[in-house]
Amino acid sequence: MDPVGRHAHEPDVSFDGGDLDCGGGLLLLIRRHIDPLEPGGLLEILSTDSTVEVELPAWCRLTGNELVSWTKHEGRRSFLVSKGALAGRSEAAAVPGAPAGTIGARVRVPVTIAGSLPRPQVARDIAPLSVLGVGSWPRPRWMLRALHDRLEGRLGEAEFEATADDAVRLAVAAQLRAGVDVVTDGEQRRDNYASFAGGRLDNCQLIPLSDLTAMVDDPAEFEQELRMLDVPASEVRHPVVYGALGRSRPLAVHELTFAASLADAPLKVALPGPYLLTRMMWLDCLTDRPYESREDLARDVVRVLREEAHVLLASGAALVQFDEPVLTEVVHGSPGATRSFMCGALSERLDSDSELDFAAGLLDEVVRGLPAESLALHVCRGNWTPDESAALAGDYRPLLGFLGRTPVGTLFLELSTPRAGEIAVLSELPGDKRIGVGVVNQKLETVEAVGEVRRRIARAIDLFGGDRVLLTPDCGFATFADNPVASSDIAEAKLRTIVEARDLVRADRG
């Protein structure tokens, strides 16, 4: 498109990107300003960087936005971009008070002194053979709308939290009706189980994966890789770090506090593990990175997760679970693959032994000094689709060393799906580890028969002893908010089936 003398339309919102290029922060600013607009809203982008003439049209084509026109006068450019097609414009396209600010205004990150971290409470006991969910619960349609409106700046925090409170009430009530012994808040406030952290940490911003194309060294190669990913790149938000990570507000403490007001039961809170979060946030392909190396980034990831874990346990969490599903990609992923989204980890990895050592060291640092009986680790093989053929397969044998030495008291493992291999492999794990055994497959539309689940529970007790077994689905029911693998009715029925089967096993064994 050639430049014009002047725009034929007036913008709804305008900002000055100065000399930032698309790889150096301009796209983050565009995302901040365009998200709050209604479809057809017009954003004016002012720029003095010549590369934007090429990169911005490419970004528009990739993201489905429309470059309406652009002007150029004495080296200063003005680009008019419609959110979506201009033909979809309505009279209410503009949103008053759209966010401003520059990426350069980074938040100063206070460093918490380890000695000032709060001490954990004595956790509520979780009895053997307790039934609980892994974490996520299907969100109502109105909650999904609220999540999108909040992410895109159209819904204030107070309104969002009030809506989320209602969704949590429904999720907790469903779990209690099913008869669970340990409750989660269903991760109702999260767009997904891991990247939500990027939206709450300082100096980090969530943007659609497709936006990254104009921020990388080789856009053509990266675009090709996105087309090969196991999730739709335009629908998943990914954290981009533009300064030193900080935790000026909690990641999940507010979730715990509200859930505790609804249920007189032990509460579990899931957090993304430090290896997963580092893999998500370390985008080695970006042209502008605030950290010199993945190890530098990992130190700050460890710090913020360590702070959060301390506060959660001091606030009454019975169990803090770290999610590390990408560990199976490390040992079972295709050696020739350049990248895999695999539940959020987009960056490249080294060889399996090096990655497992790196992951183990990070988790050691996060939980150092915390009581193992209040800590858990969850490992599965991907949970973004109900299509079993799309997820990784392979047993836990390559992870036995890692799982055996990890400093947590409970391992929540995917075990009912045939993709997980034979459960007997886990008999080599140390006797001080509780095993949260997945006894129903959350991806299946049908609810397993009580007799089938009963046999799986009995098998686990025979292998590990009844005192070491907890009972769960293989994974959460809605890892990604927009892609639940089950309905709330099916999720509740599957949990109720586990409870019924567990009670029968208890009766059988006295």
Summary of the structure (lengths in Angstrom):
residues: 510
radius of gyration: 23.6
end to end distance: 77.6
largest distance: 85.9
contacts: 1778
relative contact order: 0.12
helix: 41%
strand: 16%
